[in-house]
């Protein structure tokens, strides 16, 4: 049940951040706070795991932005985008922990779902791109790397999980 709640919460964050951007920043902040508290308290995720995922996500995103792959509405690196990364970083160890023992599936899931969310965000007006192909390839790589790092953290840092979720 924790996985479903966490995943649904993150989808609320995604829609609030991507569709609402600065207009619904208050809602995005509230949802991210709920996601983080839920993951730390109910999901028993250690804060350092969330912080590490968040830092790497921000770094990978900053590289993509710096390379000119994507241009987000609201500035170079808008607050709603950072909040989206924080929400993902809190959600993943709870809702996606089952992928930790299926490395190839985690990499594939990242390579497929990552670009889909960015192209959807572009369609919703949250960002602009010059080339769909470059964006898809870049974010397939970015999200494969992110999910690879996620698998690494989930499998090599067992002390960062207070308990394994059922």
KEKE-3310 file (N, C-alpha, C; in steps of 0.2 Angstrom, whole numbers, plus 5000, padded with zeros to 4 digits):
npx = (5004:5010:5018:5009:5003:5013:5018:5006:5005:5017:5014:5004:5012:5020:5010:5006:5018:5022:5011:5006:5017:5024:5012:5005:5014:5013:5005:5013:5024:5018:5013:5026:5031:5023:5026:5039:5039:5031:5038:5050:5045:5034:5037:5050:5062:5079:5085:5097:5098:5088:5093:5105:5100:5093:5103:5111:5101:5098:5111:5112:5101:5105:5116:5110:5102:5112:5119:5110:5099:5086:5075:5068:5052:5051:5064:5082:5084:5071:5061:5050:5055:5066:5059:5051:5061:5065:5053:5053:5065:5061:5050:5055:5063:5053:5041:5048:5057:5057:5063:5076:5083:5082:5091:5093:5080:5077:5085:5080:5067:5070:5076:5065:5053:5058:5061:5048:5041:5047:5045:5031:5030:5035:5025:5015:5019:5029:5042:5054:5061:5073:5076:5067:5073:5086:5083:5075:5085:5095:5088:5085:5097:5101:5091:5093:5106:5102:5093:5102:5111:5101:5098:5111:5113:5102:5105:5118:5119:5112:5110:5104:5091:5078:5070:5065:5052:5036)
npy = (4994:5006:5009:5012:5023:5032:5033:5038:5050:5056:5058:5067:5078:5079:5083:5095:5103:5103:5107:5117:5125:5140:5146:5137:5134:5134:5123:5113:5113:5110:5097:5091:5092:5083:5071:5069:5069:5058:5048:5047:5045:5035:5027:5024:5028:5033:5050:5053:5045:5050:5063:5061:5055:5066:5076:5071:5070:5084:5088:5080:5085:5099:5098:5093:5105:5114:5110:5114:5106:5107:5119:5127:5133:5147:5151:5147:5136:5132:5134:5125:5114:5109:5106:5095:5086:5084:5078:5066:5060:5057:5049:5037:5028:5022:5018:5013:5003:4990:4988:4988:4976:4972:4976:4978:4980:4992:5001:5001:5005:5018:5023:5023:5029:5041:5050:5051:5058:5070:5074:5075:5085:5096:5096:5101:5113:5117:5117:5120:5113:5110:5099:5084:5071:5073:5077:5066:5055:5061:5061:5048:5043:5051:5047:5033:5033:5039:5029:5019:5024:5024:5011:5007:5014:5008:4995:4995:5002:4997:5001:5013:5011:5010:5000:4986:4988:4979)
npz = (5000:5004:4993:4982:4988:4989:4975:4969:4976:4971:4957:4959:4963:4951:4941:4947:4948:4934:4926:4934:4937:4942:4946:4954:4964:4978:4980:4975:4983:4996:4993:4990:5003:5010:5003:5006:5020:5022:5016:5024:5037:5036:5026:5030:5025:5025:5027:5021:5009:5001:5000:4993:4981:4976:4975:4964:4954:4952:4948:4935:4928:4928:4919:4907:4905:4903:4892:4883:4879:4884:4888:4902:4907:4917:4921:4922:4930:4936:4952:4953:4946:4953:4965:4960:4957:4970:4975:4967:4972:4985:4983:4975:4983:4991:4982:4971:4976:4973:4961:4963:4964:4951:4940:4926:4922:4929:4923:4910:4912:4917:4905:4896:4902:4907:4896:4891:4901:4900:4886:4887:4896:4889:4879:4887:4889:4898:4895:4882:4868:4855:4847:4846:4845:4850:4863:4868:4867:4875:4888:4889:4892:4903:4913:4913:4919:4931:4937:4937:4947:4957:4959:4963:4976:4983:4984:4989:5001:5013:5026:5026:5024:5035:5037:5027:5015:5014)
capx = (5000:5015:5021:5004:5002:5019:5017:5000:5007:5022:5010:5001:5017:5022:5005:5006:5024:5023:5005:5005:5023:5024:5005:5003:5020:5011:5003:5019:5028:5014:5013:5032:5032:5019:5029:5045:5037:5028:5044:5054:5041:5030:5041:5056:5068:5084:5086:5103:5096:5084:5097:5109:5096:5091:5109:5113:5096:5099:5117:5111:5097:5109:5120:5106:5101:5119:5120:5105:5095:5080:5074:5062:5048:5052:5071:5087:5082:5065:5060:5046:5058:5069:5054:5049:5067:5065:5048:5055:5070:5058:5046:5058:5065:5047:5037:5051:5062:5057:5067:5083:5085:5081:5095:5092:5073:5077:5089:5076:5062:5072:5077:5059:5049:5061:5060:5041:5039:5050:5041:5024:5030:5035:5018:5011:5021:5033:5049:5055:5066:5075:5076:5064:5077:5091:5080:5074:5091:5098:5085:5086:5104:5100:5087:5097:5111:5099:5091:5108:5113:5096:5100:5117:5111:5097:5109:5125:5118:5107:5109:5100:5084:5076:5067:5063:5045:5034)
capy = (5000:5012:5010:5015:5030:5036:5034:5043:5057:5059:5060:5074:5083:5080:5087:5102:5106:5104:5110:5123:5129:5145:5147:5132:5133:5133:5116:5108:5113:5106:5090:5088:5091:5077:5066:5068:5066:5051:5043:5047:5042:5029:5023:5022:5030:5038:5056:5053:5042:5055:5069:5059:5055:5073:5079:5068:5072:5091:5088:5077:5090:5105:5096:5093:5112:5118:5108:5116:5101:5109:5126:5126:5139:5150:5152:5142:5130:5135:5131:5119:5108:5107:5102:5089:5081:5082:5073:5060:5057:5054:5043:5032:5022:5018:5016:5009:4999:4983:4988:4988:4970:4971:4982:4979:4983:4999:5005:5001:5009:5025:5025:5024:5033:5048:5054:5052:5063:5077:5076:5077:5092:5100:5097:5105:5120:5118:5118:5121:5110:5111:5093:5079:5066:5074:5077:5059:5052:5063:5060:5041:5042:5054:5043:5027:5034:5040:5023:5015:5026:5022:5004:5006:5016:5004:4989:4995:5006:4994:5004:5019:5010:5008:4993:4984:4988:4973)
capz = (5000:5004:4986:4979:4990:4987:4968:4968:4978:4966:4951:4960:4962:4944:4938:4950:4946:4927:4924:4937:4938:4947:4948:4959:4968:4985:4980:4974:4990:5000:4991:4991:5010:5012:5000:5010:5027:5021:5014:5030:5043:5035:5022:5034:5021:5028:5023:5016:5003:4998:4998:4987:4974:4974:4972:4958:4950:4951:4943:4929:4925:4926:4914:4902:4903:4901:4885:4878:4877:4886:4891:4906:4908:4924:4922:4920:4934:4941:4958:4952:4944:4959:4969:4956:4959:4977:4976:4965:4976:4991:4981:4972:4988:4993:4977:4966:4979:4970:4955:4965:4962:4944:4937:4919:4921:4932:4918:4904:4915:4916:4898:4893:4906:4908:4890:4890:4905:4897:4880:4889:4899:4883:4876:4892:4889:4904:4893:4875:4865:4848:4844:4850:4845:4855:4870:4870:4868:4881:4894:4890:4895:4910:4917:4914:4924:4938:4939:4939:4954:4962:4961:4967:4983:4986:4986:4993:5007:5017:5033:5024:5024:5042:5036:5020:5014:5011)
cpx = (5004:5017:5016:5003:5007:5019:5012:5002:5012:5018:5006:5006:5019:5017:5005:5012:5024:5017:5004:5011:5023:5017:5003:5009:5018:5009:5008:5023:5024:5014:5020:5034:5029:5023:5036:5044:5035:5034:5048:5051:5038:5034:5048:5062:5073:5085:5092:5102:5092:5088:5102:5106:5095:5097:5111:5107:5097:5105:5115:5106:5101:5114:5116:5104:5107:5120:5115:5100:5087:5080:5068:5059:5050:5059:5075:5085:5077:5064:5055:5049:5063:5065:5052:5055:5066:5059:5049:5060:5067:5053:5049:5060:5059:5043:5041:5057:5062:5061:5075:5086:5085:5085:5093:5085:5073:5080:5084:5070:5064:5073:5070:5054:5052:5060:5052:5039:5041:5046:5034:5025:5031:5029:5013:5013:5026:5040:5048:5061:5067:5074:5073:5069:5083:5089:5078:5080:5095:5095:5084:5092:5104:5097:5089:5102:5107:5096:5096:5110:5108:5097:5106:5116:5107:5100:5115:5125:5112:5105:5105:5093:5083:5073:5065:5055:5042:5032)
cpy = (5006:5014:5014:5022:5034:5038:5039:5050:5060:5061:5066:5079:5084:5085:5095:5106:5108:5108:5117:5128:5134:5147:5143:5130:5131:5126:5111:5108:5109:5099:5087:5087:5084:5071:5064:5066:5059:5046:5042:5043:5036:5024:5021:5023:5034:5044:5057:5050:5047:5061:5067:5058:5062:5077:5077:5070:5079:5091:5086:5082:5096:5104:5096:5101:5115:5116:5110:5112:5103:5116:5126:5133:5141:5151:5146:5136:5132:5130:5125:5113:5105:5103:5096:5084:5079:5077:5066:5056:5054:5048:5037:5026:5018:5015:5011:5004:4992:4983:4988:4981:4967:4976:4983:4982:4990:5003:5006:5006:5016:5027:5026:5029:5040:5052:5056:5057:5070:5079:5078:5084:5097:5101:5101:5112:5122:5119:5118:5117:5111:5105:5087:5073:5067:5074:5070:5055:5054:5061:5052:5039:5045:5049:5035:5027:5035:5034:5018:5017:5024:5015:5003:5008:5011:4997:4989:4999:5003:4998:5011:5018:5007:5001:4992:4984:4981:4973)
cpz = (5000:4997:4982:4981:4988:4979:4966:4970:4973:4960:4953:4960:4955:4940:4941:4948:4938:4924:4927:4938:4943:4950:4954:4963:4975:4985:4979:4980:4995:4999:4992:4999:5012:5009:5005:5017:5027:5020:5020:5036:5041:5031:5025:5029:5025:5024:5019:5010:4999:4995:4993:4981:4972:4971:4965:4952:4947:4946:4936:4925:4923:4920:4907:4900:4900:4894:4880:4876:4878:4889:4895:4907:4916:4926:4921:4924:4939:4947:4958:4950:4949:4964:4966:4958:4966:4979:4973:4969:4983:4989:4979:4977:4991:4987:4972:4969:4976:4964:4957:4964:4955:4940:4930:4918:4924:4926:4912:4906:4914:4909:4894:4896:4906:4902:4889:4894:4903:4891:4882:4893:4894:4880:4881:4893:4895:4902:4885:4873:4858:4844:4848:4850:4850:4862:4872:4871:4874:4888:4895:4894:4903:4915:4918:4920:4931:4941:4941:4946:4959:4964:4965:4975:4986:4988:4989:4999:5011:5023:5032:5024:5031:5042:5029:5020:5012:5004)
residu = (UNK:UNK:UNK:UNK:UNK:UNK:UNK:UNK:UNK:UNK:UNK:UNK:UNK:UNK:UNK:UNK:UNK:UNK:UNK:UNK:UNK:UNK:UNK:UNK:UNK:UNK:UNK:UNK:UNK:UNK:UNK:UNK:UNK:UNK:UNK:UNK:UNK:UNK:UNK:UNK:UNK:UNK:UNK:UNK:UNK:UNK:UNK:UNK:UNK:UNK:UNK:UNK:UNK:UNK:UNK:UNK:UNK:UNK:UNK:UNK:UNK:UNK:UNK:UNK:UNK:UNK:UNK:UNK:UNK:UNK:UNK:UNK:UNK:UNK:UNK:UNK:UNK:UNK:UNK:UNK:UNK:UNK:UNK:UNK:UNK:UNK:UNK:UNK:UNK:UNK:UNK:UNK:UNK:UNK:UNK:UNK:UNK:UNK:UNK:UNK:UNK:UNK:UNK:UNK:UNK:UNK:UNK:UNK:UNK:UNK:UNK:UNK:UNK:UNK:UNK:UNK:UNK:UNK:UNK:UNK:UNK:UNK:UNK:UNK:UNK:UNK:UNK:UNK:UNK:UNK:UNK:UNK:UNK:UNK:UNK:UNK:UNK:UNK:UNK:UNK:UNK:UNK:UNK:UNK:UNK:UNK:UNK:UNK:UNK:UNK:UNK:UNK:UNK:UNK:UNK:UNK:UNK:UNK:UNK:UNK:UNK:UNK:UNK:UNK:UNK:UNK)
# end
